[in-house]
Amino acid sequence: MERKPCGRHSQLASNDAAKITQCPCGTVHLHLSASGVSLRLSEEALKNVTRAMMTALDKVEEAEQAAIN
């Protein structure tokens, strides 16, 4: 069965790397520009993915800083 679109999305955030929107049903859509990959996430999944990415970014930045010093 084909899924019907939920309606007009509200833009939550956007930059050169990603665009994040939310449809009226609550689903969050994350589109990664470089790869063209799109994810559909619940609000809870968005929170968990964001926390994981923030932790990963902290570690990458720490490693970069350690390489400079």
Secondary structure, DSSP 4 states (H G I P E B T S, - for coil): -PPPP--PPEEEEE-SSEEEEE-TTS-EEEEETTTTEEEEE-HHHHHHHHHHHHHHHHHHHHHHHHHH-
